[in-house]
């Protein structure tokens, strides 16, 4: 093995295939039990309609007040921010 790579002289040649040939091979494979196992849809949980996450940095007393108010109302802090934003927009429109 004097040559560093004995396969260096080989060249890849693309195969000429038609859609009909590919379809025929797929049909034969399916007839013999080979089926496409690629996922039909994206696995996992469905995306939430609330897709934009906020991680605001606020003073500790503001964060505590937001958390307390959200808990008092029985909603999440994100929902509280949505309510506050809605009120803000109504006031400034």
Secondary structure, DSSP 8 states (H G I E B T S, - for coil): --SS-TTTT---------HHHHHHHHHHHHHTT----S-SS--S----S----------HHHHHHHHHHHHHHTS-HHHHHHHHHHHHHHHH-
